[in-house]
Amino acid sequence: MLLGVNIDHVATLRNARGGNEPNVIEAARICMNSGADGITAHLREDRRHIKDKDVYSLKRDLKCRLNLEMAATEEMQKIALDLLPNACCIVPERRQEVTTEGGLDVYSNKNYMKEFVKPLLNSNIEVSLFITPDKEQIETAAEIGVKFVELHTGAYSLAYGSVNEEKEFIRLKNAAELGQNLGLKINAGHGLNYENVHRMHEIPNLNELNIGHTIISKAVFIGLDNAVKEMLKLVSK
């Protein structure tokens, strides 16, 4: 499996005081030098952490594999078409949420999503839809022309170590297998950490995990280089 490191919360820490410390671009550089396969950054509507200048600098100066997380809005579509990241992950977004709370409802918005992703796909951007591991969402994603989905692992992560862990894990595994049978490549992320990520190896042929908060949190104690390398051992073994 590949590892994409989400650096949003480096920007959260920077924005707490203003200025440029810690430097988001330097953090991304450390992640890549430590072996990460790419950098993920979520440019939110309210710009609460990652800013426009961050994603443009990542693309221009670092030249890393950039995965832009974004809402399905006209503003974000225009930015993506100008920026031309390697990949876009389309996510739901609500102003008051602390973090992304659920998956994109592709099923109920099929026609809109089909038209929304067309110009991105035509610009050779890999488009992924961030969805809950539900049959109707996966089947609809396969119908609208994208080649990737990212399964929301939040329910599994919250259930890890509880009586509901196996239920949520099987739900993830079955969803991944369904998507693969429909021709989709499967990424996963949200809430994965150093304790629960090992079970992702039980899901055959997962393409990429996108992990951020736990890596940045661990970096406070052991440094970003070590935190990335420790996660890589768990993801790539």
N, C-alpha and C positions, 0 to 999 in steps of 0.2 A: 504493500500500500504506500501511496505517496502521503507526505505530510505538508499541508499548507498551514502556516502559522498566522493567526489573526493578531494584528498589532493594534487593534482599536484602543486597548486600555493603556498602551504607552501614551497615546494621544490624550486619554482621559486624565492621566497624571500630569501631563504637560499643561493641559487647559486649566487645571486646578489653580495654577499660579500665573498663567500667561507665559509669554516668552517662548523659548525654544528648548527647554529642558524638561524631561528627557527628549532627545532628538529622535523623531519618528523614523527618519531615513537611516540614521545610524543603527537604530534597533533592527530595522529590516535587513540592513547589511550584515549585522551580527548573525541574525537568523539564517541567512543564506550561506554565510561562511561556515556556519555550524552544521550545515547539511540539509536544511529545509528545502523542499522541492518548489516552494512558492510562497508568496505573501498574499494574505487576504486582508482586505480593508473594507469596512462598511461606511459608505458615505451617506449618512442619514439626512433626512429632510431638514432637521433642526441643527445639524452639524455639531452635535453634542460632543463628539470626540474627533474623528477624522475630518479634516478640512479639504476643500478643493485643492489647495496647494500641495497637500500631502500626496494625493493620488497622482497628480501631474509630476511631482518630483520623483515618485517611485518609478513611474514609467520612463521619464526622461533621464534621470541621473543614475538610478540603480540598475535599470534594465533587467529587473527580475521578472519571473513569471508572476503576473499580477492578476488576482481574482478580485473583481469589484463586486461587493455585495450592494444591492440597490433595490429600492422600491420600484414598482411598475408605474412610474409617473412620467409625464412628458419631459419634465426637467431632467430627470435622471437618464432618460433615453438619449437626450441631446448630449449630455456630458459623456456618456459611454461612447457614442458615435464619434465624438471629438477626440476622446482619450484613446480609444481602441485598446482596451486592456486585453490580455490573452483570454480571459474568461469573465463572465458576469454570472452572478448567482442572484436570481430575482427572489426577494424575500418580502413578507408582509411587514407592515410598519404602522405602529400606533404611537402617537406623541407621548402618552403618559407611561408607556411600558419601560421597565428598567432594562430589559433585554428582549430579544425577539421571542414572543410567547407561544407561537404556534406556527404551523405551516401555511403556505400559500393555498388559498382555495381556488385551485385551477379548475376543478369540476364545475363550480358555479359561475366561473368567469372565462369559460373556454374560448369564446369568440374574441373577447378583448385580448386575452393572453396570446392567442394565435397571431393576431395582428401586431401586437406589441413586440414580439420576439423576431418578427420577420426581418426588419432592417438590421438588427444585431447579428442575426445569422448570415445575412447577405454581406456583412462587413467582416466575415470570417472570425467572429467572436464565438467562443464556446459558451453556449447558454445553458445554465442549469436552473432548475426550479426547486426551491426549498420547500419540501412538502412533508406532511406527516405520513407515516408508513401505512397508508390506507389504500385499499384496492382501487376505489373510484378515482382517487387523485393520481395514482400511478398510471392507470389506463388512459386517463385524459391527457396527462403529460406526454405519453407516447403518441397520442393522436395529433398533437399540435406541432410536431416537427423538431422538438429539441432532442439532443442526443444524450443529455445528462440530467439526472435529478440528484439532489442532495437530501437524504433522509434526515428528518429532525429526530435527533437521538435524546431529546430532553426527557421524555417519559421514561425511557430506559435508565437514563442517568439518575433521575430522581428515585427510581424504584430499586436501584442497585443495592444489594444487601438486605432487601426486604422480601416479604412473601410474594410480592408482585414482580420481582426481577425477571423470572423465567417467562412469565406471560408477556412482558414488554419486549424481552429479547426475541422471543419467537415471532412476535409481531414484526419486529425489524427484519429478521431473517427472511420471513415469508415475503415481505414487501420487496426486499432486495432481489430475491429469486424471481418474483413476478416481473419486476422491471427488467431484469436481464433477459428473461424469456421474450419480452416485448422489444428487445433490441436496445435498451437503455444502458448506459454506463452509470454506476451507482457510486456516489460520494455520500459522506455522512458527517454529521457534526452537531454540536450543541450540548454543553454540559459534560462532555467527555473529559476525563482527568486521568491522573497517573494510576488510580486504583481500578477504574472500570473499563479502561480502553482495551484491555487484553482480550475481552470477549469479541471484539470486532474481527479477530482472526478466525472466529467460528463461522463467519459469513463469507462464503466463497467469492473470490474475485471482486471484492470492494476495490474501487479505484483510488479514492483519496479521502483522507480525514482532514477536516478543517478544525483546528483547535487553537484557542487563544487565551482565555481568562486564566486557566490553570497554569499555563506556561509562564505568563507574565507574573502571576502570583508567586510561583516558585522561584522566579528570577530575583525577587526581592531578597531571598535568603542565600541562593547559591550562584547567582549571576545568570544572565540571559543565555550565554553560550552553553553553560552546563545544563540549564533547564531544557533547551532545545535538544541537546544531545541525549539527555535522559529520556525524553519523550520519543525521540527517533528510535532508540533501542526497543521501546515497547511497540512502536508502530511497525517497524520494518523487520522484526525478527522472523 
